[in-house]
């Protein structure tokens, strides 16, 4: 990800080519997702191309703070990073309230994120796709789209989105993990690990541990061993990625235990972090109770 891309977390020091295809039926926003394909039955391996990553280190988009930077500024910054300086200037002007203009990438990105936060995942993808139609240079920066695609079961498209993201920012740990998560649902975790996207070193110990567990298949106990903030950023991220590790390995009970606990942390309740919203959406899509 580029140093000017849209951030995902508000406090972390560091820490998405559309494909026309029809996959499994998409779950509705009000009902639990269907069981993942590789957990139901063995899938035919997919031939997944891996874009070549740039060799020049880049700063993760999550090095910018959501709490300190407005959506307007961060979307415009992403447009400028993608080479759309003129378009960035056009979307920084104020817009009227109500439905986002069909020609305003800034408002559409904000709208898609707001929809995802309230479990309107299908509608969020419509907005994110429209952003790419209006500003194709934004495609490698639409990590939010990749997350939404995962929850619709559109794993091939999600993996492609994340791989394109990593191609422009080879230091993003979370993009690498989400590529794995998408591909594991298609071909199983063992095969997905053979094509794992290796990225640069994350400054967050908890995310370095998560990266190693996903990359190697090691049990995720070491993730929580890096947590010492008692309900803060690291506790939330540790529990979230422990749960996602279990989901990728078909352990629904383990995933539910960890992710429902993540949702209950003070950080998830108070931070406004987009990934805290993702954890809540995850529980809703799976039909899990989270106090």
ABEGO torsion letter per residue (X at the ends): XBAABBBABAABABXXXBBBBBBBBBBBAABBBBBBAAAABBBBBBBBBBBBBBABBBBBAAABBAAABBAAAAAAAAAAAAGBAAAAAAAABBBBBEBBBAABAAAAAAAAAAAAAAGBAAAAAAAAAAAAAABAAAAAABAAAAAAAAAAGBAAAAAAAAAAAAAABAABAAAAAAAAAAAAAAAEAAAAAAABBBBBBBABAAAAAAAAAAAAGBBAAAAAAABAAGGBAAAAAAAAAAAAAAAAAGBAAAAAAAAAAAAABAAAAAAGBAAAAAAAAAAAAAGBBBX
